[in-house]
Amino acid sequence: MAVTSVISLSSVTEATSQQPGPVGQIREEQDVTYGYRRLRLVKNNTANAIVAGSAVAYASGSSINVGLAAAAALKQTIAGITIVDIPAGYYGWAVCSGDVLAIADGAVAAANVRLRVVNASGTAGRLDSDAAAAAEDEFFALAIGTAAGAASTFRVRVSGLC
């Protein structure tokens, strides 16, 4: 059985206009705050910047191009949660497994609740526990911390995306 190497990073803190790795690349990082996590190379192919902490989804037919995830996006379409602001046309990194700060769509009053993309606040790419009935395939993260309300950041654990 062949073993594929995974590139470990000491830091992934900036977006770049130059593609820093092959399409679909997954890198590993041992972060002092968030611990071990895996990151996926993504490219913002929208006309607007993507803010750090946003859930991003693949553009149709792509393995690298992303935009803000729409409400009720299935986890199979989600690339991860961005760790830096990614200007339009730039490359950056999204956490596909591990802990990261995410932007809340509304208040998340308790930890250990499942999260999915919700945009009741009118902004795509934000997470909430959303008490309404939802498809099982929409949940891809777990709240580790709590969020005071819309646009606040809170710690989440992403799983099942890489």
N, C-alpha and C positions, 0 to 999 in steps of 0.2 A: 504494500500500500504506500503510495507516494504521500509525502508530507509537504504541505505548502507552507512556505515561510510567511509570517505576518510581520510587517514592519512596526517596530515600537517607536513611539515618539517621546521626546522629552517635553515638547510643548506644541500646541496647535492653536495659536492665539491670534492669527490674522487671516484675512481673506486675501486672495491674490488674483491678478488678472491672468497669470500663467498657470496652466494646468500642472499641479504638483505631483501627479501620479496617474496611473492608468484608470480608465473608466471602471467603476465598480470597486475601487480599492477600499479595503477595510484596514484601518490601523488601530493599534492598541496604545493605550496611555495609562500610566499610573499617576493619577492626579492627587495632589496632597490634600485637597478638600473632598473630592468625590470618589476617590479610590479608583480601582481598575474599571476601565470602560473601553468600549469599542466605538470607533468613529468611522463614518462613511464619507468619502469624497463626494461633494455635490456641486452643481453649478446653478446659480440663480439665472434662469433664462426669462425672467419677467422684466418689465420696465421699471420696477420699483425695488428699493433695497428691502432685504429681509432682515428683521431685527433678531438679535440673539434671543434665544428662548422660545422661538416659534417652531411649531410643527410644520414640516415641509413634506410635500407629496410629489411623486414623480409626474412629469409631463407625460402624456400619452405616448407610449412606444419608446420611452427613453430609460436608460439605466444611470443617468447622471443629472439631467436637467430637472430642476425642481421649481416649485412655487409654493406659496402658502397653502397648507392643507385646508380643504373646504370642510364645512360641518358634516358630520356623519361619514367622513372618509373611512374606508375600510383599511385595516392595519396593513394589508398586503400592498397598498399603494403608498404608504408612508415611508419616507427614507430615514427620518429621525427628527431630533430637535437640535436646532442650530446652537453653536456655542459662541459664535461671534456674529456681528452684523456683516451681512454679505451684500455688497452693492450690486446693482443690476449688471449682469454679464460676468460677474466674478465667481471664483471657486472658493469654497469654504468647507467646513466639517460639521457633520450632524451626528449626535450621539444616537447609535442604533441599539446599544446595550449598555446599561449602567446608569449611574445617577447624574443628573444635570438640573440646572435651573430652568424652569419653564414659565411661560406667561399664562396667567389664569384668565378665563373668560368671565368668571364670577367668583364669589366666595367659595372656598373649599374649607369647610369648617372642621374636618377631621382628617387625620392621617389614615393610611391603609384603605383608601377607597380607590376603585378603578377609575381610570380617566380615559377620555376620548376627546376628539376635536369637536368643539361647539363654538358657534359664533353668534350667540344671542346678543353680544355687545356690538355686533356689526363688524368685527374684525376677524378675518380668517386666521387659522394657525394657532388659536388659543385653546387651552385645555380646561375641562370642567368635569365634575363627576356626573352631572346631568341626571337627575332622578327619573327623567322620562324613560320609558321602555326603549331600549336600543338593541341593535343586533350585536351579538357576542363578538363578531369580527371587527367591531369599531373600537374596542378597548385595547390599548397597547401600553399603558403606563399605570403606575401605582403612586399615589400621593405619599411622600415621605414626610413632608411638612404640610402646613396649612397656608391658605391664601386669604388675605383680607377682603379682596374684591377684584373686580375687573382691572386688568393691566398690572396687577401686582405679580411679583415672581415668587415661586415656591419650588422646593426641591421635590423632584419626581424620580422614579426608577423606571426606565424604559426596558422593555423586554420583547423578544420575539420578532425583531426587525432585521437582525443579521445573524 
